[in-house]
Amino acid sequence: MFFRRKKSEKARASDFAKIDKRSIKYVSERDPDNYGERILGKNGALNIVDKDIVIVCEGREVFRCKKAGAVIAELISLAGVVITGEDVYTGERKTVTAYYQYYRK
C-alpha cells in the first residue's frame, strides 16, 4: 500500500523515443579518476540507429553504445540526459551526459 515497486534500470521504448533526433549543445564524459568531466564534443545530435544509441558532434561520432544494455536517465532540470552503456569500440562501460540545445518557442 505504501511501498512502490522499484523502477527497472533498463531503458524502455518510450525513453528511446524521447531522446531520438534531439539537438545537443555539448556532451561530456564522467572521469572517475579525477571526479570531473571531460567535454567530448559540441553542437551535435543524439540518434537511435538500428540497435545503437549514437551521439554525433560536429560531424564526428563521439559515443556509440548498444540499446540493449543502456541505462537512460533525464536530468532533473530536463535540460539533458545521462546515458550509461558499454562503448561499442572500446568495450568499457561509459557514462556520458548530453545537454540539449535550447530553442526559444
N, C-alpha and C positions, 0 to 999 in steps of 0.2 A: 504494500500500500504506500509506504513512504520511500521505498527504495526504487531507483530506476535501474534499468538494465544498463550494463556497461556498453559504451559505444564501440563498435568494431573499428579496429585500426585500419582496415583495408579501405581503399578508396572505392566509391560507388560510381555508377554511370552518371549520376547527377553531378558529382564532383568534377568529372571529366568534361561534361558539357558546359559547366560554369567557367572553366578556365580555358577552354579551347578558343583559339584565334583572338586572344587578348593581347593588346599592345602593352609593351613593357618599357618602363623608364630605365631601370637598371636591374641587374641580377648580381647577387653576392653569394659567396660560399662561406659557411662557417669553418673556422680554423680551430680545431680542438687543442692544438699545441699552444697557441698564443691567446686563446679565448677572445679572438677577434673575428673580423670578417674581411674577405678579400673580394674586390669587385671583379666579376668575370666579364661583364660587358654592359653596354648601354644601348638604348634605342633599338629595341628588338620586338620579338613576338613569341608567344607561347602557343605551341600547336600540338595536337594529338594526331600522330601519323601511324596508321595501322595499329600496332600493338605497343607503340612507344610514345613517351612524352618527350618532346623536343623543344629546346629553347634556342633561338637563333638571335644573335645581336650583331648588327651592322654587317650582315651577310656571312657571318661565321657562326657555326654551331658551337655553343658553349656548354651544353648539357644535354644528355640523352639517357633515359632510363626506361625500363620495361614498365608497362601499366600494371602488370600482374602483381609485382611486389612493392608498388609505390604507396606511400602514405602522403595524403594531401590535406593541409590544414590552412584555412584562411586566417589572415591576421585579424585581430580584434577590431582594428580600425577599418577593415575591409579594403585596405589600400594595397594589398598584395597577397601572396600565397607562399607557404613553405612546402617544399616538395622534398621528401626523403626517399631515395631509391638507389638501387645498385647501378652504377655507371656501366653502360654497355661496353665501353672501350677499355677501361682500367679494371673493372670487376669489383671495385671497392664501393662501399656504401657511403653516399654523399648526401649532405643536406644543403639545399640552395633556397634562397629567398628571392622571389621575383616581385618587384614593386610595379604595380600597374601604372600606365600612363593616365593622367587625369585630364579629362576633356570637360570643359565647361559646357553646360547644356543651355 
